[in-house]
Amino acid sequence: MSTVGAAARDAGRVASRAAQWVWARTLARPWSEFADFVHGLWMRIADPRVQRVAFFIAYLAVAQSGVNALIRPPSSIEGELGTVLTLIWALFLTFGGVVGAGTVLQGWNYLERLGVGALIVGAVMYGGIVLSLHFIQDGQRLTQWGFVTFCAVILIWRLWDIRGYAIAPRG
């Protein structure tokens, strides 16, 4: 029995070493190449990377909201602003989101400022309409106004954060 157990143990070791060899020589290479590719993409993002990725996602969300407002404008905003101004408001959101998303990862601050400015105008327009609707119509709109104000303050902070350089400095 001990001879069979020893043989099984030795066979297990050989199989384990063979699996390690196969992994190291064939299977690990594609994963290593993929990891190197992802790391290379990550390193191409200007510092601070996590903050820029977060703003990239936020800009994409705002661009999507602007496109939705272009396709099917909110009736409460369209009723208050009119069709033309609602279209302009939606264009500010779409333009700001697309320009912001297209420039934030590369660190092109001079273009991102243009997108952030458009988003601030869009947020101020939306905040003003929401605040006026709070006083004109029944219902409570201060929660929306508070959230829009929060977003506008974050955008102003972003504008302040990227003010010093046309291109983000590389660490």
N, C-alpha and C positions, 0 to 999 in steps of 0.2 A: 504494500500500500504506500509506503514511503517513497518507493521508486516511482510509482505512478504520480504521486503528488509532486515530487521534485521535477519530473518530466513536464507536468502540466504547468508548474511554476516557471520553468525555463521557457516553455512554449509561449506563455503569457508575456514574459519579458521580451522575447524575440518579436512577438506580434506588436508589442507596445513600441519597441524601437523602430520597427518597420513602419508603423503608423506615424511616428514622429518624423521619420525620414521622408515619407510621402508628403506629409503636411508641409515640412520645411522646404522641400524641393518643388512641389507642384501647387498645392492648394493654398499655401500662405501667400504666394506671390501676387495673385490677383487682389487679395485683401490688402496686402501691403501697398500695391500700386493705387488702389482705390483710396486708402487712407492718406497716401502721399498727395493724391489729387485733391481731396477735400482739404487737407492741411494747406496746400498751395492756394486754394481759393480763399480760405480763411485768412491767410497772411496777406492777400491782396486787398483786404478791407482795411481802410484807414482806421487808426486808433481814435477813440476807444471802440473796439469792435462790437462788443455786446450792445452798447448804446446805439451804435449805428444800425445794427441788425434790428433792434427794437423799433427804431424810427422808420426803417425800411418797411416793416410789417404795418406800422401805423399809416404810413403814406399810401401803401397799397389799399388799405381799408378805406381811407378817405377817397381815393380815386374811384374805388368801386361804388362808394356812396354817391359820388358826383355823377357817375354814369347812370346809376339808378334814378337819380333826381332828373337827369336829362330825359330818360326814357319815360318815366312815370312820376311827374312832380308831385310832392305832397300837397294835397288839396288845401290844407290850412295855410301853408306858405303861399301857394299860388293865389288863393283867394285874397290874401293880404297884400302881397307884392305885385300881383299881376303876372301874366305869362312871360313878358319880356324880361322883367327883373328876376323872376324865378329861373329863367334860362341863364341869365348872366351869373346868378348865384351858383347854379349847378356847374357852370363852366369854370368859375373860380375854384370850386372844390376839385373838379376833375383835373384842371391844369396844375394846381398846386400839388395834388397827390402824385400825378405822373412825373412832374419835374422833381419833386422831392425823392420819390422812389428811384428815379433814374440817376440821381446825383449823390445821394447820401453815402452809399457804400464806397464810392471812389474818393470821397472827400473833396468834391468840387463845391466848396462852400459858396463861391460867387454865384453859382446857378441855384444851389439849394436855397439861398436867401430869397431868390425870386419866387420859388415855390412856396416857401414859408410865408412870404408877404401875401401871396394870393390866398393862402389858407386862413391867414388872420383876417383878411377882408371878408372872406366867406363866413368865418365864425362870428365876426361882428354883425354882419347882416342877419345871420340866423338868430343870434342872441337878441338883437333888437326886435325882430319879429316875434320871437317867443315871449319876450317881456311885454310887448304891446298886446299880444293876445291874452296874456294873463289879466290885464286890466280891462280889455274890451269884451272878452267872451267869458262864459261860465267855465269853471274848472280851475285847476291849479297847475300852473306851468313853471313855478319857481324851481322845481327839481330839474327840469330840462335846462332852464336858464343857468342854474348853478353848474351843471355838467358842461355846458357850452363855455361858460366863463372859465372853468378849470382847463378846458382844452385850449382856449385862447391864451391863458397864462403860460401853459406849457410851450405853446408855439412862440410866444414872446421870449421865454427863457431860451428856447432853441436858437432863435435869432441872435440873442445876446451871446450865446455860447460859441457861435461860429463867426462872430463879427471880426475877429482879428486877422484872419488869413483868407486869401482867395482860394488857396488849395490847402487842405489839411496837412500839417507837418507829419512826416513819417517818423515813427519812434525808432 
